[in-house]
Amino acid sequence: MPKRTYALPPDGRRQLEITWQQNYRLLGIRLNGKWIGTINDLRSLQGQQKTFYLQDGSRITIQKNLLESGFSVLFNETFVFSCSTSGVSSAAHSDGGFALSTLVLIVITVVHVSLSKYGFQDVWMWEVAGSFLPLLMSVFDGENLPAVANILLFLSFVYFVLTIGVWRRSETALAIAVILFSFDTVWLMISTFTTNGSEPSMLSIFTLLCRIWLTGLLATGLAKPEQSNANTLAINPIRLFSSISRIILILVLLPIALLFDPFSVLWGLFLKNRKE
């Protein structure tokens, strides 16, 4: 049974503990070990939120997240923490977001190392990774490939340093990584739709969607929920972007999966509905 424990403001002496079962059923709330209340099924929560009143007049509000499974907790209308399928974030820190951002940066770094050796030889890696390859190849007129490879290797080192910084919870390193990867994605998008006046390939379009999705995941560590109103649905701009990008990616992948193996896809959806 999942459990989250957090210290409530302002002094952190009161420990709020929340437990729940699969699909956020039987969500229980305790304060310093004392039972406060239960929400039988978060998905069917009336009004999208429920408030529990303490003896001193304080209020603990459980909100259903808007675009993804999970909930957010507010204490006297002040955000305390949020738990969802994309991770856990709190007003004090966002370790879940930093961990996810670190993982994404590791993947980007590994891809860049591979790209520095093979990227300018294989067109599909060119389209998939981007990594300023169109810019570099135009600067060097498609020649002096060792220089291009060395620059890509240098970018690998830059991403490696940024990965270490993000792993150590450096917001500056994460911001630089997001800006660098976003600029690379925008440059790849411009190159994709303007090269030789030809229509972009399906691989190029799919790549751009994947990179937008990765950008959203990479930026999750920058999410810093400050204040939230207990009368509104719990929502965070960066999580909103991440959720929308995932929805777009699913809309692209699902038809492709149905085309190649419809039986497995439909069977998987059937089993998921049975479990819920």
SVG drawing of the C-alpha trace seen along z (x, -y; Angstrom):
<svg xmlns="http://www.w3.org/2000/svg" viewBox="-20 -31 58 41">
<polyline fill="none" stroke="black" stroke-width="0.4" points="0.0,0.0 1.6,-3.3 2.2,-5.9 3.3,-9.5 4.3,-11.5 4.9,-15.2 5.5,-17.9 2.8,-20.6 3.6,-24.3 4.5,-26.5 6.8,-24.7 6.7,-21.1 5.8,-19.6 2.6,-18.0 3.1,-15.0 0.5,-14.3 0.3,-10.7 -1.8,-9.6 -2.2,-6.0 -4.2,-4.5 -4.8,-1.3 -4.7,-0.6 -6.3,-3.2 -6.4,-5.6 -9.2,-3.8 -9.6,-3.9 -7.4,-7.0 -6.8,-7.5 -5.6,-10.6 -3.8,-10.7 -2.3,-13.6 0.4,-12.6 -1.0,-9.1 -4.6,-10.2 -7.2,-9.2 -8.7,-12.2 -10.9,-10.7 -11.2,-8.5 -12.0,-9.0 -13.4,-5.7 -12.6,-6.4 -10.7,-9.4 -12.0,-9.0 -15.6,-9.4 -14.9,-12.3 -17.8,-14.8 -16.8,-18.3 -13.3,-17.2 -12.1,-17.8 -12.9,-17.1 -12.0,-19.2 -11.3,-17.8 -11.6,-20.2 -9.3,-19.9 -10.1,-20.8 -8.1,-24.1 -10.0,-25.2 -7.3,-24.2 -8.4,-22.6 -6.8,-19.8 -8.1,-19.6 -7.6,-16.7 -7.9,-17.7 -8.3,-15.4 -5.7,-16.2 -7.1,-17.6 -5.2,-15.8 -3.6,-12.8 -4.4,-10.2 -3.4,-11.4 -4.2,-14.1 -2.8,-17.2 -3.0,-18.2 -3.5,-21.7 -3.3,-22.9 -5.4,-26.1 -5.4,-26.7 -1.6,-26.4 -0.1,-23.8 1.7,-21.0 2.4,-18.3 1.1,-16.4 1.2,-12.8 0.5,-11.4 1.6,-8.9 4.3,-11.3 5.9,-11.6 5.7,-13.4 6.3,-17.1 6.1,-19.2 6.3,-22.8 9.7,-22.2 11.3,-20.2 10.6,-18.3 12.8,-15.3 10.5,-13.2 10.8,-15.8 14.6,-16.0 14.9,-12.2 12.9,-12.1 14.9,-15.0 18.1,-13.2 17.0,-10.1 16.0,-12.0 19.4,-13.7 21.2,-10.4 19.3,-9.2 20.1,-12.4 23.8,-12.1 24.0,-8.5 22.3,-9.4 24.8,-12.2 27.8,-9.9 26.4,-7.5 25.6,-10.3 29.2,-11.7 30.3,-8.4 27.5,-7.3 25.1,-10.2 26.4,-11.9 26.6,-8.5 23.0,-7.3 20.1,-9.5 17.7,-8.0 19.9,-9.0 20.2,-12.5 16.4,-12.8 15.9,-11.2 18.6,-12.9 18.8,-16.4 21.7,-17.6 22.4,-20.6 23.4,-18.2 21.6,-20.2 23.4,-23.4 26.8,-21.8 26.6,-20.1 25.6,-23.4 28.5,-25.2 31.0,-22.6 29.2,-22.2 28.9,-18.4 32.6,-18.1 35.2,-17.8 33.1,-15.2 35.7,-14.7 35.1,-18.3 31.4,-17.6 32.0,-14.5 34.2,-16.4 31.6,-19.1 28.9,-16.5 31.3,-14.8 31.7,-18.2 27.9,-18.5 27.9,-15.0 30.3,-16.3 28.1,-19.4 25.1,-17.2 27.1,-14.9 28.1,-17.9 24.5,-19.1 23.3,-15.6 25.6,-15.7 24.3,-19.1 20.7,-18.0 21.4,-14.9 22.7,-17.2 19.4,-19.2 20.8,-22.2 18.0,-24.3 20.5,-26.3 21.9,-23.2 18.4,-21.9 17.3,-25.3 20.4,-25.3 19.6,-21.8 16.0,-22.6 17.0,-25.7 19.7,-23.8 17.5,-20.9 14.5,-23.1 16.7,-25.2 17.9,-22.1 14.4,-20.9 13.2,-24.2 16.2,-24.2 15.5,-20.6 11.8,-21.6 12.8,-24.5 15.2,-22.3 12.7,-19.5 10.0,-21.7 12.4,-23.8 14.9,-21.3 14.9,-21.3 11.2,-22.3 10.2,-18.7 7.5,-17.4 8.8,-16.0 8.9,-12.3 6.7,-10.5 9.9,-9.7 10.7,-13.4 7.2,-14.3 7.2,-11.4 10.7,-12.5 9.5,-16.0 6.6,-14.8 9.0,-12.6 11.3,-15.5 8.5,-17.7 7.5,-15.0 11.1,-14.6 11.3,-18.4 8.2,-18.3 9.6,-15.4 12.9,-17.2 11.2,-20.3 9.4,-18.5 12.2,-19.3 11.5,-23.0 8.0,-22.7 7.7,-24.6 4.2,-24.6 3.8,-27.6 0.3,-28.6 -2.9,-26.9 -6.5,-27.8 -8.6,-25.0 -11.6,-26.1 -9.8,-25.3 -8.6,-22.1 -5.0,-21.2 -2.9,-22.0 0.7,-22.8 1.7,-24.5 4.7,-22.2 2.7,-19.1 0.0,-20.4 2.5,-20.6 3.9,-17.2 0.4,-15.7 -0.6,-17.3 2.6,-16.1 2.0,-12.6 -1.6,-12.6 -0.3,-13.7 2.3,-11.0 -0.3,-8.4 -2.6,-9.6 0.3,-9.0 1.5,-5.6 -1.9,-4.0 -2.9,-4.0 0.5,-2.6 0.3,0.1 -3.3,1.0 -2.0,1.2 0.8,3.7 -0.7,5.7 -4.4,4.8 -5.0,8.0 -2.3,7.3 -3.4,3.6 -7.1,4.4 -6.3,7.2 -4.0,4.9 -6.8,2.3 -9.3,4.9 -7.1,6.2 -6.5,2.6 -10.2,2.0 -10.7,5.2 -8.1,4.3 -9.8,0.8"/>
</svg>
